[in-house]
Amino acid sequence: MITASCGLEPGRIVAYKPLVDQAIEMARSKPERCLVLQRPELRADLVSGRDQDFEAAVTQHRGAEIACVSVKATDPLYILYTSGTTGQPKGVVRDNGGHMVALNWSMRNIYGLKPGEVFWTASDIGWVVGHSYIVYAPLISGVTTLIFEGKPVGTRMPARSGVLFRNIMCGCSPPRRRRSALFGGRTATASCCGSIRCRICGRCFLPARGRTRRR
């Protein structure tokens, strides 16, 4: 299990570790180790013999060569829970092979990206689109991925964000992110986004005002 001591929301801090501890207690199959990133905003108590501090682990293994772990194409990658029309969540298993092939194909043929270019998916990494196009797709296709922790509004942008944005070749985001930025955030300038070849918006409806403003 990999987690953080807490999550940062605009105006509040969410304690993650107690929720993780409760989930592990309820689970029939329990993890042998729990790697915890201790955020300074709220540090968590660690369970002796099971939990390990993330920073301490990085320091301990810095410089070590860690071999990749081979997995089968049919091994499960993640479980997507959907309730459909029943109201009862059902887990749909997505395996490694088919998903990786589709993601690699889409990076070349839909987004037009080549190895070494920069891709920014402005989505939540916990969503299907998020971890698929923030993590898996860029890594398997040799594309650099930009990860920003925060919200479209209510979060202070990093000081070097303008430098990062200048190198982006393609950006992808759901309309909800664009609506948030449109009605409550700042407008990106041409100087910081001049390298972008295309902006992809998917998943649900984007108002005409948002489409016009993005042009």
Phi, psi and omega per residue, in radians:
M1 nan 2.301 3.074
I2 -2.068 2.217 -3.088
T3 -2.627 3.136 3.058
A4 -2.144 2.773 3.139
S5 -1.132 -0.534 -3.134
C6 -2.769 2.921 3.035
G7 -2.016 2.629 -3.079
L8 -1.915 1.997 3.069
E9 -1.967 2.687 3.086
P10 -0.986 1.996 3.080
G11 1.528 -0.037 3.133
R12 -2.746 2.804 3.101
I13 -2.053 2.287 -3.129
V14 -1.840 2.092 3.135
A15 -1.331 1.919 -3.123
Y16 -1.427 -0.721 -2.948
K17 -1.034 -0.750 3.091
P18 -1.055 -0.606 3.107
L19 -1.180 -0.712 3.112
V20 -1.120 -0.763 3.137
D21 -1.057 -0.720 3.125
Q22 -1.144 -0.717 -3.136
A23 -1.136 -0.717 3.120
I24 -1.138 -0.681 3.119
E25 -1.092 -0.647 -3.118
M26 -1.370 -0.446 -3.010
A27 -1.248 2.495 3.058
R28 -1.374 -0.627 3.081
S29 -1.815 1.932 -3.013
K30 -1.810 2.504 3.116
P31 -1.218 2.565 3.092
E32 -1.291 -0.579 -3.112
R33 -2.332 2.668 3.069
C34 -2.303 1.985 -3.124
L35 -1.628 2.137 -2.986
V36 -2.100 2.130 2.989
L37 -1.478 2.015 -3.114
Q38 -1.500 1.862 3.082
R39 -1.441 2.470 -3.094
P40 -1.131 -0.400 -3.124
E41 -1.167 -0.516 3.125
L42 -2.816 1.839 3.127
R43 -1.492 2.588 -3.056
A44 -1.935 2.704 3.020
D45 -1.348 2.381 -3.132
L46 -1.749 2.464 3.110
V47 -1.459 2.109 -3.098
S48 -1.075 2.358 3.112
G49 1.502 -0.279 3.139
R50 -2.085 -0.830 -3.056
D51 -1.508 2.562 3.076
Q52 -2.396 2.414 3.124
D53 -1.235 2.284 -3.082
F54 -1.064 -0.859 -3.093
E55 -1.090 -0.676 3.115
A56 -1.135 -0.675 3.128
A57 -1.160 -0.707 3.118
V58 -1.111 -0.771 3.122
T59 -1.084 -0.738 -3.111
Q60 -1.113 -0.651 -3.043
H61 -1.861 0.189 -3.116
R62 -1.064 2.287 3.139
G63 1.551 -0.178 -3.136
A64 -1.339 2.544 3.068
E65 -1.586 1.980 -3.109
I66 -1.815 2.029 -3.108
A67 -1.243 2.554 3.069
C68 -1.156 2.595 3.102
V69 -1.706 2.089 3.124
S70 -1.324 2.429 3.099
V71 -2.247 2.758 3.098
K72 -1.390 2.680 3.087
A73 -1.065 -0.493 -3.103
T74 -1.597 -0.037 3.084
D75 -1.181 2.504 -3.140
P76 -1.205 2.392 3.083
L77 -1.628 -0.850 3.059
Y78 -2.791 2.936 3.115
I79 -1.996 2.162 3.111
L80 -1.757 2.077 -3.116
Y81 -1.630 2.250 3.120
T82 -2.408 2.483 -3.108
S83 -1.689 -0.319 -3.104
G84 1.049 -2.305 -3.133
T85 -1.819 0.047 -3.050
T86 -1.614 -0.378 -3.068
G87 1.409 -0.008 3.122
Q88 -1.901 1.997 -3.106
P89 -1.033 2.354 3.084
K90 -2.190 2.360 -3.112
G91 -1.535 2.148 3.067
V92 -1.823 2.110 -3.083
V93 -1.515 2.218 3.033
R94 -1.866 2.199 -3.085
D95 -1.578 3.019 -3.041
N96 -1.232 -0.917 -2.927
G97 -1.027 -1.049 -3.096
G98 -1.057 -0.685 -3.114
H99 -1.150 -0.765 -3.128
M100 -1.152 -0.689 3.115
V101 -1.083 -0.788 -3.131
A102 -1.133 -0.735 -3.133
L103 -1.147 -0.773 3.135
N104 -1.083 -0.733 3.126
W105 -1.106 -0.743 -3.079
S106 -1.172 -0.606 3.141
M107 -1.107 -0.618 -3.140
R108 -1.427 -0.837 -2.910
N109 -1.666 -0.358 3.102
I110 -1.799 -0.850 -3.089
Y111 -1.592 -0.242 3.082
G112 1.145 0.589 -3.084
L113 -1.691 2.556 3.108
K114 -2.070 2.731 3.120
P115 -0.898 2.368 3.132
G116 1.668 -0.277 3.102
E117 -1.430 2.975 -3.016
V118 -1.966 2.341 -3.102
F119 -2.210 2.340 3.104
W120 -2.160 2.030 3.042
T121 -1.782 1.889 -3.120
A122 -1.497 1.207 -3.111
S123 -2.347 3.040 3.082
D124 -1.464 2.224 -3.063
I125 -1.148 -0.262 3.096
G126 -1.440 -0.242 3.113
W127 -1.468 2.877 3.114
V128 -1.047 -0.858 3.123
V129 -1.083 -0.669 -3.103
G130 -1.061 -1.081 -3.079
H131 -1.264 -0.408 3.089
S132 -1.195 -0.771 -3.036
Y133 -1.867 -0.047 2.969
I134 -1.629 -0.617 -3.038
V135 -1.948 -1.193 -2.935
Y136 -1.134 -0.932 -3.041
A137 -1.071 -0.856 3.126
P138 -1.086 -0.731 -3.089
L139 -1.131 -0.757 -3.072
I140 -1.283 -0.356 -3.117
S141 -1.827 0.084 3.090
G142 1.307 0.387 -3.126
V143 -1.747 2.464 3.085
T144 -1.319 2.304 3.135
T145 -1.920 2.375 3.120
L146 -1.709 2.166 3.130
I147 -2.020 2.181 3.101
F148 -2.163 2.171 3.118
E149 -1.601 1.996 -3.136
G150 2.787 -2.983 -3.129
K151 -2.032 2.807 3.067
P152 -1.067 -0.500 3.112
V153 -2.349 2.740 3.063
G154 1.378 0.113 3.140
T155 -2.270 2.315 3.135
R156 -1.258 2.224 3.129
M157 -1.255 2.588 3.108
P158 -1.129 2.655 -3.054
A159 -1.059 -0.532 -3.075
R160 -1.697 0.284 -3.072
S161 -1.066 -0.641 3.132
G162 -1.083 -0.683 3.110
V163 -1.144 -0.741 -3.138
L164 -1.120 -0.798 -3.071
F165 -1.140 -0.508 -3.115
R166 -1.129 -0.373 -3.088
N167 -1.686 -0.032 -3.096
I168 -1.284 2.295 3.088
M169 -1.683 -0.512 -3.083
C170 -2.612 2.410 3.132
G171 -2.212 2.492 -3.113
C172 -2.326 2.335 3.116
S173 -2.719 2.663 3.023
P174 -1.347 2.704 -3.129
P175 -0.991 -0.524 -3.132
R176 -1.042 -0.686 3.100
R177 -1.124 -0.693 -3.107
R178 -1.274 -0.631 3.101
R179 -1.128 -0.691 3.126
S180 -1.078 -0.810 -3.140
A181 -1.170 -0.592 -3.072
L182 -1.181 -0.759 -3.015
F183 -1.729 -0.187 -3.114
G184 -2.440 0.001 -3.036
G185 -2.048 -2.825 -3.109
R186 -1.754 2.786 3.133
T187 -1.650 2.240 3.090
A188 -1.219 2.456 -3.139
T189 -1.619 2.784 -3.136
A190 -1.113 -0.545 -3.093
S191 -1.173 -0.545 -3.092
C192 -1.624 -0.175 -3.117
C193 -2.164 0.325 -3.034
G194 -1.164 -0.343 -3.093
S195 -1.472 -0.195 -3.029
I196 -1.219 2.139 3.082
R197 -1.435 -0.645 -3.090
C198 -2.646 2.667 3.043
R199 -2.169 2.166 -3.096
I200 -1.852 2.300 3.106
C201 -2.172 2.190 -3.081
G202 -2.507 2.989 2.971
R203 1.729 -0.760 3.129
C204 -2.728 -3.040 -2.966
F205 -1.205 2.380 3.029
L206 -2.017 2.108 -3.115
P207 -1.034 2.700 -3.113
A208 -1.030 -0.619 -3.138
R209 -1.085 -0.678 3.114
G210 -1.168 -0.677 3.133
R211 -1.153 -0.753 -3.121
T212 -1.131 -0.766 -3.087
R213 -1.139 -0.611 -3.133
R214 -1.227 -0.394 3.087
R215 -1.207 nan nan
